[in-house]
Amino acid sequence: MQNLQECQDDGKGYGKMIREIVIPLSVEKKIKKLPHEIRKKLYWCIDMLMKNEKHPSLRNKKIQGTELYWEFSVTMNYRAVYRRESEKGFLVGIGTHEDIFR
């Protein structure tokens, strides 16, 4: 399991800011299978999520009908889904929109 952390001030927006993203081993395996450019963009997005979760390129939003699950865009075709618990985010999936929301 991988933890990505960054210190930051609380700001306006979606409640407490995310300070840590946890990537379970099962998701790490999926990430390793992605094309290099997608992996690179994913890690940029995770970093940006911890710095400014309202950054327009993330298109970060709560998944309708859920309380804890959110999604952000990696590219126009790839999305990542995470579970939000206080100041932690747990990456639960990454893939094309069709793969994630089947």
Salt bridges, closest charged atoms under 4 A:
ASP10 OD1 - ARG19 NH2 3.16
GLU20 OE1 - LYS88 NZ 3.98
ASP47 OD2 - LYS51 NZ 2.94
GLU53 OE1 - ARG84 NH1 2.77
GLU71 OE1 - ARG79 NE 3.35
GLU85 OE2 - ARG83 NE 2.48
GLU87 OE1 - ARG19 NE 3.03
ASP99 OD1 - ARG102 NH2 3.26
